[in-house]
Amino acid sequence: MGPATPCRIPWSVIVAYADRHGHDADQLRRLISAMDDVFLEWTAEQIDKATQKTDGADPE
């Protein structure tokens, strides 16, 4: 098993939160989707950096 893989926050959870707290569900979904995009891109970059470090390491 590898490390945990992040994913998007499910639409159903966003709608439930919006309904419970009186927010506009469509607007909240767009906002969270944009934040998910940034976070997933950053996570992919971190994984690439970690992979490059381990691939380039000298075995002793």
C-alpha positions as CSV (number, residue, x, y, z in Angstrom):
1,M,0.0,0.0,0.0
2,G,1.3,3.4,-0.9
3,P,0.6,6.8,0.7
4,A,-2.8,8.3,0.9
5,T,-4.0,9.9,-2.3
6,P,-5.9,13.2,-1.9
7,C,-9.1,13.6,-3.9
8,R,-11.8,16.2,-4.4
9,I,-14.4,17.0,-1.7
10,P,-17.6,15.2,-2.8
11,W,-20.4,17.3,-4.2
12,S,-22.9,15.7,-1.8
13,V,-20.9,16.8,1.2
14,I,-20.6,20.4,-0.1
15,V,-24.3,20.6,-0.7
16,A,-25.1,19.2,2.7
17,Y,-22.8,21.7,4.3
18,A,-24.3,24.6,2.3
19,D,-27.8,23.6,3.2
20,R,-27.1,23.2,6.9
21,H,-25.3,26.6,7.1
22,G,-27.4,28.6,4.8
23,H,-24.9,29.1,2.0
24,D,-25.5,29.0,-1.8
25,A,-24.5,25.4,-2.8
26,D,-23.5,26.3,-6.4
27,Q,-21.3,29.1,-5.3
28,L,-19.7,27.0,-2.5
29,R,-19.1,24.1,-4.9
30,R,-17.3,26.4,-7.4
31,L,-15.2,27.9,-4.6
32,I,-14.2,24.5,-3.2
33,S,-13.6,23.1,-6.6
34,A,-11.1,25.9,-7.3
35,M,-9.4,25.3,-4.0
36,D,-9.3,21.5,-4.8
37,D,-7.7,22.2,-8.1
38,V,-4.9,24.2,-6.5
39,F,-4.4,21.7,-3.7
40,L,-4.3,18.7,-6.1
41,E,-1.8,20.4,-8.3
42,W,0.4,21.3,-5.3
43,T,0.2,17.7,-4.0
44,A,1.2,16.3,-7.4
45,E,4.2,18.6,-7.4
46,Q,5.2,17.5,-4.0
47,I,5.0,13.8,-5.0
48,D,7.1,14.5,-8.1
49,K,9.7,16.3,-6.0
50,A,9.8,13.4,-3.5
51,T,10.1,10.8,-6.3
52,Q,12.9,12.7,-8.0
53,K,14.8,12.8,-4.6
54,T,14.5,9.1,-4.1
55,D,15.2,8.2,-7.7
56,G,18.4,10.3,-7.6
57,A,19.7,9.1,-4.2
58,D,22.9,7.1,-4.1
59,P,22.3,3.6,-2.7
60,E,24.9,2.8,0.0
